[in-house]
């Protein structure tokens, strides 16, 4: 599960590759991107594409939020506290879902139309690994080749003006959010993380297919890169 990636390309390079018409992100300082932090995406705005910012993490399913609220209510009851479950449910924090695998789910199907698809630029991504002592450390991947920071895109989905509680301390917020699709891993990623890898778009026709075609066609892109297409950093 990819929960950390790197984006070090400038706005113009992203716009050129994604055929975006304008940008609202400023200079775009190179950065590592973590869940629930803002990051650049390319999405539709009317008939054109725009480079904009959104926070990483689409809304979790109603069932997941309900289950988490139930657990919190049960803990309060165990401590002898009074419980207004509907209020707990309303303000249950949801930091979002970063990776989307099951695109047949009724939760994700409404977000798969071209209008809600986006491109998530990246230059490297990580998967969780372990060092010789067994401690967690991220293992980084990039596209294979001579370019030390090659630009590519994750196949993403987004939602504008989503209102929810992301964190208890910040209470209710209305923000733009995104996530990206995952699939089974190729050989390089599978050696580190056998469960999944991000869906990566590298070719112009793949970018156009993802942004423009009906889901029946675009879903063909939910597949791993070919073996040898990635290398460790």
Phi and psi restraints in degrees (value plus and minus 20) as a CYANA .aco file:
   2 UNK   PHI    -101.8   -61.8
   2 UNK   PSI      90.9   130.9
   3 UNK   PHI    -142.9  -102.9
   3 UNK   PSI       2.3    42.3
   4 UNK   PHI    -179.6  -139.6
   4 UNK   PSI     104.7   144.7
   5 UNK   PHI    -162.7  -122.7
   5 UNK   PSI     152.9   192.9
   6 UNK   PHI    -145.6  -105.6
   6 UNK   PSI     118.9   158.9
   7 UNK   PHI    -153.8  -113.8
   7 UNK   PSI      90.9   130.9
   8 UNK   PHI    -146.0  -106.0
   8 UNK   PSI      -6.4    33.6
   9 UNK   PHI    -107.9   -67.9
   9 UNK   PSI     130.5   170.5
  10 UNK   PHI     -99.3   -59.3
  10 UNK   PSI     142.9   182.9
  11 UNK   PHI     -76.9   -36.9
  11 UNK   PSI     -61.4   -21.4
  12 UNK   PHI     -86.2   -46.2
  12 UNK   PSI     -59.6   -19.6
  13 UNK   PHI     -82.6   -42.6
  13 UNK   PSI     -60.6   -20.6
  14 UNK   PHI     -85.6   -45.6
  14 UNK   PSI     -66.1   -26.1
  15 UNK   PHI     -82.2   -42.2
  15 UNK   PSI     -62.0   -22.0
  16 UNK   PHI     -82.8   -42.8
  16 UNK   PSI     -65.6   -25.6
  17 UNK   PHI     -90.5   -50.5
  17 UNK   PSI     -53.1   -13.1
  18 UNK   PHI    -114.6   -74.6
  18 UNK   PSI     -23.4    16.6
  19 UNK   PHI      39.0    79.0
  19 UNK   PSI      22.4    62.4
  20 UNK   PHI    -104.0   -64.0
  20 UNK   PSI     126.5   166.5
  21 UNK   PHI    -111.3   -71.3
  21 UNK   PSI     -48.9    -8.9
  22 UNK   PHI    -174.3  -134.3
  22 UNK   PSI     151.1   191.1
  23 UNK   PHI    -155.6  -115.6
  23 UNK   PSI     127.4   167.4
  24 UNK   PHI    -143.3  -103.3
  24 UNK   PSI      -2.6    37.4
  25 UNK   PHI    -123.3   -83.3
  25 UNK   PSI     -20.3    19.7
  26 UNK   PHI      53.3    93.3
  26 UNK   PSI    -163.8  -123.8
  27 UNK   PHI    -101.6   -61.6
  27 UNK   PSI     -37.3     2.7
  28 UNK   PHI      39.3    79.3
  28 UNK   PSI      59.5    99.5
  29 UNK   PHI     -84.5   -44.5
  29 UNK   PSI     116.8   156.8
  30 UNK   PHI     -77.4   -37.4
  30 UNK   PSI     120.4   160.4
  31 UNK   PHI    -180.8  -140.8
  31 UNK   PSI     138.6   178.6
  32 UNK   PHI    -108.9   -68.9
  32 UNK   PSI     117.3   157.3
  33 UNK   PHI    -128.2   -88.2
  33 UNK   PSI     106.9   146.9
  34 UNK   PHI    -134.7   -94.7
  34 UNK   PSI     138.7   178.7
  35 UNK   PHI     -74.7   -34.7
  35 UNK   PSI     121.1   161.1
  36 UNK   PHI      50.5    90.5
  36 UNK   PSI      -9.0    31.0
  37 UNK   PHI    -121.6   -81.6
  37 UNK   PSI     134.4   174.4
  38 UNK   PHI     -90.6   -50.6
  38 UNK   PSI     126.2   166.2
  39 UNK   PHI    -172.0  -132.0
  39 UNK   PSI     137.4   177.4
  40 UNK   PHI     -95.6   -55.6
  40 UNK   PSI     122.5   162.5
  41 UNK   PHI    -158.3  -118.3
  41 UNK   PSI     137.9   177.9
  42 UNK   PHI    -129.7   -89.7
  42 UNK   PSI     102.2   142.2
  43 UNK   PHI    -154.7  -114.7
  43 UNK   PSI     150.5   190.5
  44 UNK   PHI     -96.8   -56.8
  44 UNK   PSI     121.4   161.4
  45 UNK   PHI    -155.8  -115.8
  45 UNK   PSI      81.7   121.7
  46 UNK   PHI      47.3    87.3
  46 UNK   PSI    -148.6  -108.6
  47 UNK   PHI    -113.5   -73.5
  47 UNK   PSI     -19.2    20.8
  48 UNK   PHI    -141.8  -101.8
  48 UNK   PSI     152.6   192.6
  49 UNK   PHI    -125.3   -85.3
  49 UNK   PSI     124.9   164.9
  50 UNK   PHI    -149.5  -109.5
  50 UNK   PSI     120.4   160.4
  51 UNK   PHI    -109.6   -69.6
  51 UNK   PSI      93.9   133.9
  52 UNK   PHI    -153.1  -113.1
  52 UNK   PSI     159.9   199.9
  53 UNK   PHI    -135.1   -95.1
  53 UNK   PSI     124.5   164.5
  54 UNK   PHI    -170.6  -130.6
  54 UNK   PSI     143.7   183.7
  55 UNK   PHI    -115.4   -75.4
  55 UNK   PSI     122.8   162.8
  56 UNK   PHI    -100.3   -60.3
  56 UNK   PSI      91.2   131.2
  57 UNK   PHI     120.9   160.9
  57 UNK   PSI      81.0   121.0
  58 UNK   PHI     -93.7   -53.7
  58 UNK   PSI     139.8   179.8
  59 UNK   PHI     -76.8   -36.8
  59 UNK   PSI     115.0   155.0
  60 UNK   PHI     -91.7   -51.7
  60 UNK   PSI     146.8   186.8
  61 UNK   PHI     -87.0   -47.0
  61 UNK   PSI     135.2   175.2
  62 UNK   PHI     -80.0   -40.0
  62 UNK   PSI     -55.8   -15.8
  63 UNK   PHI     -84.0   -44.0
  63 UNK   PSI     -63.6   -23.6
  64 UNK   PHI     -82.8   -42.8
  64 UNK   PSI     -62.4   -22.4
  65 UNK   PHI     -86.6   -46.6
  65 UNK   PSI     -62.0   -22.0
  66 UNK   PHI     -81.5   -41.5
  66 UNK   PSI     -64.4   -24.4
  67 UNK   PHI     -83.4   -43.4
  67 UNK   PSI     -61.0   -21.0
  68 UNK   PHI     -86.7   -46.7
  68 UNK   PSI     -59.5   -19.5
  69 UNK   PHI     -85.4   -45.4
  69 UNK   PSI     -57.7   -17.7
  70 UNK   PHI     -82.5   -42.5
  70 UNK   PSI     -63.6   -23.6
  71 UNK   PHI     -81.9   -41.9
  71 UNK   PSI     -61.0   -21.0
  72 UNK   PHI     -88.0   -48.0
  72 UNK   PSI     -60.7   -20.7
  73 UNK   PHI     -84.1   -44.1
  73 UNK   PSI     -59.8   -19.8
  74 UNK   PHI     -83.2   -43.2
  74 UNK   PSI     -57.5   -17.5
  75 UNK   PHI     -85.8   -45.8
  75 UNK   PSI     -59.6   -19.6
  76 UNK   PHI     -85.6   -45.6
  76 UNK   PSI     -62.2   -22.2
  77 UNK   PHI     -83.2   -43.2
  77 UNK   PSI     -59.2   -19.2
  78 UNK   PHI     -84.1   -44.1
  78 UNK   PSI     -45.9    -5.9
  79 UNK   PHI    -110.4   -70.4
  79 UNK   PSI     -17.0    23.0
  80 UNK   PHI      64.7   104.7
  80 UNK   PSI      -8.5    31.5
  81 UNK   PHI    -102.5   -62.5
  81 UNK   PSI     136.5   176.5
  82 UNK   PHI     -99.2   -59.2
  82 UNK   PSI     127.2   167.2
  83 UNK   PHI    -149.3  -109.3
  83 UNK   PSI     102.2   142.2
  84 UNK   PHI    -125.8   -85.8
  84 UNK   PSI      73.0   113.0
  85 UNK   PHI     -81.9   -41.9
  85 UNK   PSI     -59.0   -19.0
  86 UNK   PHI     -82.1   -42.1
  86 UNK   PSI     -56.7   -16.7
  87 UNK   PHI     -92.0   -52.0
  87 UNK   PSI     -59.0   -19.0
  88 UNK   PHI     -80.2   -40.2
  88 UNK   PSI     -64.0   -24.0
  89 UNK   PHI     -83.7   -43.7
  89 UNK   PSI     -62.5   -22.5
  90 UNK   PHI     -80.8   -40.8
  90 UNK   PSI     -57.2   -17.2
  91 UNK   PHI    -127.7   -87.7
  91 UNK   PSI      -2.4    37.6
  92 UNK   PHI     -85.1   -45.1
  92 UNK   PSI     103.3   143.3
  93 UNK   PHI     -89.7   -49.7
  93 UNK   PSI     120.1   160.1
  94 UNK   PHI    -157.3  -117.3
  94 UNK   PSI      84.1   124.1
  95 UNK   PHI     -96.2   -56.2
  95 UNK   PSI     -26.0    14.0
  96 UNK   PHI      82.3   122.3
  96 UNK   PSI     144.9   184.9
  97 UNK   PHI    -126.5   -86.5
  97 UNK   PSI     101.3   141.3
  98 UNK   PHI    -106.2   -66.2
  98 UNK   PSI     -53.5   -13.5
  99 UNK   PHI    -139.7   -99.7
  99 UNK   PSI     116.6   156.6
 100 UNK   PHI    -139.4   -99.4
 100 UNK   PSI      96.7   136.7
 101 UNK   PHI    -129.8   -89.8
 101 UNK   PSI     -68.6   -28.6
 102 UNK   PHI    -107.2   -67.2
 102 UNK   PSI      64.2   104.2
 103 UNK   PHI     -95.8   -55.8
 103 UNK   PSI     -24.7    15.3
 104 UNK   PHI    -107.0   -67.0
 104 UNK   PSI     -25.8    14.2
 105 UNK   PHI     -85.1   -45.1
 105 UNK   PSI     120.9   160.9
 106 UNK   PHI     -83.8   -43.8
 106 UNK   PSI     -41.9    -1.9
 107 UNK   PHI     -91.2   -51.2
 107 UNK   PSI     -56.7   -16.7
 108 UNK   PHI    -115.2   -75.2
 108 UNK   PSI     -43.2    -3.2
 109 UNK   PHI     -74.0   -34.0
 109 UNK   PSI     -60.0   -20.0
 110 UNK   PHI     -85.1   -45.1
 110 UNK   PSI     -34.0     6.0
 111 UNK   PHI    -121.6   -81.6
 111 UNK   PSI     -10.4    29.6
 112 UNK   PHI    -120.6   -80.6
 112 UNK   PSI     -17.8    22.2
 113 UNK   PHI     -92.5   -52.5
 113 UNK   PSI     138.4   178.4
 114 UNK   PHI     -73.8   -33.8
 114 UNK   PSI     -54.5   -14.5
 115 UNK   PHI     -82.2   -42.2
 115 UNK   PSI     -46.4    -6.4
 116 UNK   PHI    -127.8   -87.8
 116 UNK   PSI     -11.2    28.8
 117 UNK   PHI    -108.5   -68.5
 117 UNK   PSI     134.9   174.9
 118 UNK   PHI    -168.6  -128.6
 118 UNK   PSI     149.2   189.2
 119 UNK   PHI    -130.7   -90.7
 119 UNK   PSI     110.8   150.8
 120 UNK   PHI    -131.4   -91.4
 120 UNK   PSI      84.6   124.6
 121 UNK   PHI     -90.8   -50.8
 121 UNK   PSI     122.0   162.0
 122 UNK   PHI    -172.5  -132.5
 122 UNK   PSI     138.7   178.7
 123 UNK   PHI    -137.0   -97.0
 123 UNK   PSI     -37.9     2.1
 124 UNK   PHI    -180.5  -140.5
 124 UNK   PSI     135.3   175.3
 125 UNK   PHI    -160.1  -120.1
 125 UNK   PSI     140.6   180.6
 126 UNK   PHI    -142.2  -102.2
 126 UNK   PSI     137.3   177.3
 127 UNK   PHI    -148.3  -108.3
 127 UNK   PSI     131.5   171.5
 128 UNK   PHI     -89.5   -49.5
 128 UNK   PSI     109.6   149.6
 129 UNK   PHI    -152.4  -112.4
 129 UNK   PSI    -196.4  -156.4
 130 UNK   PHI    -151.4  -111.4
 130 UNK   PSI     123.8   163.8
 131 UNK   PHI    -107.6   -67.6
 131 UNK   PSI    -195.1  -155.1
 132 UNK   PHI     -82.0   -42.0
 132 UNK   PSI     -46.4    -6.4
 133 UNK   PHI    -107.7   -67.7
 133 UNK   PSI     -19.5    20.5
 134 UNK   PHI      66.1   106.1
 134 UNK   PSI     -13.6    26.4
 135 UNK   PHI    -105.5   -65.5
 135 UNK   PSI     127.2   167.2
 136 UNK   PHI     -84.4   -44.4
 136 UNK   PSI     117.5   157.5
 137 UNK   PHI    -172.7  -132.7
 137 UNK   PSI     123.2   163.2
 138 UNK   PHI     -93.5   -53.5
 138 UNK   PSI     120.3   160.3
 139 UNK   PHI    -123.7   -83.7
 139 UNK   PSI     102.8   142.8
 140 UNK   PHI    -118.2   -78.2
 140 UNK   PSI     123.2   163.2
 141 UNK   PHI    -148.1  -108.1
 141 UNK   PSI     129.2   169.2
 142 UNK   PHI    -161.2  -121.2
 142 UNK   PSI     149.2   189.2
 143 UNK   PHI     -83.2   -43.2
 143 UNK   PSI     119.0   159.0
 144 UNK   PHI     -86.0   -46.0
 144 UNK   PSI     124.3   164.3
 145 UNK   PHI     120.0   160.0
 145 UNK   PSI    -198.1  -158.1
 146 UNK   PHI     -98.3   -58.3
 146 UNK   PSI     -43.4    -3.4
 147 UNK   PHI     -88.8   -48.8
 147 UNK   PSI     101.6   141.6
 148 UNK   PHI     -91.5   -51.5
 148 UNK   PSI     -41.0    -1.0
 149 UNK   PHI    -159.3  -119.3
 149 UNK   PSI      48.0    88.0
 150 UNK   PHI     -92.7   -52.7
 150 UNK   PSI     119.0   159.0
 151 UNK   PHI    -107.3   -67.3
 151 UNK   PSI     114.4   154.4
 152 UNK   PHI    -167.4  -127.4
 152 UNK   PSI    -199.2  -159.2
 153 UNK   PHI    -150.1  -110.1
 153 UNK   PSI     121.7   161.7
 154 UNK   PHI    -101.6   -61.6
 154 UNK   PSI     125.6   165.6
 155 UNK   PHI     -98.3   -58.3
 155 UNK   PSI      87.9   127.9
 156 UNK   PHI    -133.5   -93.5
 156 UNK   PSI     147.8   187.8
 157 UNK   PHI    -148.4  -108.4
 157 UNK   PSI     135.6   175.6
 158 UNK   PHI    -164.8  -124.8
 158 UNK   PSI     146.2   186.2
 159 UNK   PHI    -164.5  -124.5
 159 UNK   PSI     106.4   146.4
 160 UNK   PHI    -113.9   -73.9
 160 UNK   PSI     127.7   167.7
 161 UNK   PHI      33.0    73.0
 161 UNK   PSI      28.9    68.9
 162 UNK   PHI    -105.9   -65.9
 162 UNK   PSI     108.6   148.6
 163 UNK   PHI    -126.2   -86.2
 163 UNK   PSI     104.3   144.3
 164 UNK   PHI    -186.7  -146.7
 164 UNK   PSI     156.2   196.2
 165 UNK   PHI    -118.2   -78.2
 165 UNK   PSI      92.4   132.4
 166 UNK   PHI    -104.6   -64.6
 166 UNK   PSI     -60.9   -20.9
 167 UNK   PHI    -157.9  -117.9
 167 UNK   PSI     124.9   164.9
 168 UNK   PHI     -79.3   -39.3
 168 UNK   PSI     -59.2   -19.2
 169 UNK   PHI     -89.6   -49.6
 169 UNK   PSI     -46.6    -6.6
 170 UNK   PHI    -116.2   -76.2
 170 UNK   PSI     -29.1    10.9
 171 UNK   PHI      39.4    79.4
 171 UNK   PSI    -170.4  -130.4
 172 UNK   PHI     -92.0   -52.0
 172 UNK   PSI     113.1   153.1
 173 UNK   PHI    -154.0  -114.0
 173 UNK   PSI     132.1   172.1
 174 UNK   PHI    -137.3   -97.3
 174 UNK   PSI      94.2   134.2
 175 UNK   PHI    -162.0  -122.0
 175 UNK   PSI     143.3   183.3
 176 UNK   PHI    -110.4   -70.4
 176 UNK   PSI     119.3   159.3
 177 UNK   PHI    -155.5  -115.5
 177 UNK   PSI     142.0   182.0
 178 UNK   PHI    -171.2  -131.2
 178 UNK   PSI     146.7   186.7
 179 UNK   PHI    -172.7  -132.7
 179 UNK   PSI     153.8   193.8
 180 UNK   PHI    -153.9  -113.9
 180 UNK   PSI     138.4   178.4
 181 UNK   PHI     -97.3   -57.3
 181 UNK   PSI     131.3   171.3
 182 UNK   PHI    -143.2  -103.2
 182 UNK   PSI     148.0   188.0
 183 UNK   PHI    -172.9  -132.9
 183 UNK   PSI    -196.5  -156.5
 184 UNK   PHI     -85.2   -45.2
 184 UNK   PSI     131.4   171.4
 185 UNK   PHI    -100.9   -60.9
 185 UNK   PSI     136.4   176.4
 186 UNK   PHI    -104.3   -64.3
 186 UNK   PSI    -192.4  -152.4
 187 UNK   PHI     -83.1   -43.1
 187 UNK   PSI     -63.2   -23.2
 188 UNK   PHI     -85.8   -45.8
 188 UNK   PSI     -68.6   -28.6
 189 UNK   PHI     -90.4   -50.4
 189 UNK   PSI     -59.5   -19.5
 190 UNK   PHI     -80.6   -40.6
 190 UNK   PSI     -48.0    -8.0
 191 UNK   PHI     -87.7   -47.7
 191 UNK   PSI     -41.9    -1.9
 192 UNK   PHI    -126.2   -86.2
 192 UNK   PSI     -63.3   -23.3
 193 UNK   PHI    -156.5  -116.5
 193 UNK   PSI      73.7   113.7
 194 UNK   PHI     -94.1   -54.1
 194 UNK   PSI     -25.2    14.8
 195 UNK   PHI    -106.1   -66.1
 195 UNK   PSI     -60.1   -20.1
 196 UNK   PHI    -185.9  -145.9
 196 UNK   PSI     143.7   183.7
 197 UNK   PHI    -165.3  -125.3
 197 UNK   PSI     140.2   180.2
 198 UNK   PHI     -85.8   -45.8
 198 UNK   PSI     132.5   172.5
 199 UNK   PHI    -100.3   -60.3
 199 UNK   PSI      98.9   138.9
 200 UNK   PHI    -135.0   -95.0
 200 UNK   PSI     114.7   154.7
 201 UNK   PHI    -131.6   -91.6
 201 UNK   PSI     105.2   145.2
 202 UNK   PHI    -141.8  -101.8
 202 UNK   PSI     -39.5     0.5
 203 UNK   PHI    -129.5   -89.5
 203 UNK   PSI     128.5   168.5
 204 UNK   PHI     -74.9   -34.9
 204 UNK   PSI     -60.0   -20.0
 205 UNK   PHI     -89.5   -49.5
 205 UNK   PSI     -50.0   -10.0
 206 UNK   PHI     -88.0   -48.0
 206 UNK   PSI     -61.1   -21.1
 207 UNK   PHI     -81.7   -41.7
 207 UNK   PSI     -65.5   -25.5
 208 UNK   PHI     -86.7   -46.7
 208 UNK   PSI     -59.7   -19.7
 209 UNK   PHI     -81.3   -41.3
 209 UNK   PSI     -65.5   -25.5
 210 UNK   PHI     -84.7   -44.7
 210 UNK   PSI     -60.2   -20.2
 211 UNK   PHI    -103.2   -63.2
 211 UNK   PSI     -36.9     3.1
 212 UNK   PHI    -146.8  -106.8
 212 UNK   PSI     -46.5    -6.5
 213 UNK   PHI    -107.4   -67.4
 213 UNK   PSI     134.2   174.2
 214 UNK   PHI     -77.5   -37.5
 214 UNK   PSI     137.7   177.7
 215 UNK   PHI     -79.7   -39.7
 215 UNK   PSI     -53.4   -13.4
 216 UNK   PHI     -78.7   -38.7
 216 UNK   PSI     -47.9    -7.9
 217 UNK   PHI    -114.5   -74.5
 217 UNK   PSI     -66.3   -26.3
 218 UNK   PHI     -83.7   -43.7
 218 UNK   PSI     -46.6    -6.6
 219 UNK   PHI     -83.9   -43.9
 219 UNK   PSI     -37.3     2.7
 220 UNK   PHI     -84.1   -44.1
 220 UNK   PSI     -40.4    -0.4
 221 UNK   PHI     -97.8   -57.8
 221 UNK   PSI     -30.8     9.2
 222 UNK   PHI    -101.0   -61.0
 222 UNK   PSI      53.4    93.4
 223 UNK   PHI    -168.6  -128.6
 223 UNK   PSI     137.7   177.7
 224 UNK   PHI     -92.2   -52.2
 224 UNK   PSI     136.8   176.8
 225 UNK   PHI     -83.5   -43.5
 225 UNK   PSI     136.1   176.1
 226 UNK   PHI     -85.0   -45.0
 226 UNK   PSI     132.7   172.7
 227 UNK   PHI     -79.6   -39.6
 227 UNK   PSI     115.7   155.7
 228 UNK   PHI      73.2   113.2
 228 UNK   PSI     -27.0    13.0
 229 UNK   PHI     -98.4   -58.4
 229 UNK   PSI     -36.1     3.9
 230 UNK   PHI    -140.1  -100.1
 230 UNK   PSI     137.9   177.9
 231 UNK   PHI    -160.9  -120.9
 231 UNK   PSI     135.1   175.1
 232 UNK   PHI     -94.5   -54.5
 232 UNK   PSI     127.5   167.5
